[in-house]
């Protein structure tokens, strides 16, 4: 079984990947208006 720490590390990487994808999509859709990005 995975140790709790390993699970946390994996979860962190997954969250970081998802966050990166979301931020990229937001950048594409609001390139004209960067205000929403500042909320992140």
C-alpha positions, -999 to +999 in steps of 0.1 A: +000+000+000+010+036-006+021+056+024-001+086+033+027+110+023+030+094-012-008+098-017-005+135-007+023+140-032+004+123-060-028+144-052-007+176-052+007+168-087-028+160-100-042+192-086-013+212-100-019+197-134-056+205-133-049+240-121-025+245-149-050+234-175-078+256-161-054+286-160-044+280-196-081+278-207-089+310-188-059+328-204-073+318-238-108+329-230-100+362-213-069+373-231-086+406-238-096+411-201-070+398-176-090+408-145-104+374-137-069+359-137-060+382-108-087+364-087-066+332-090 
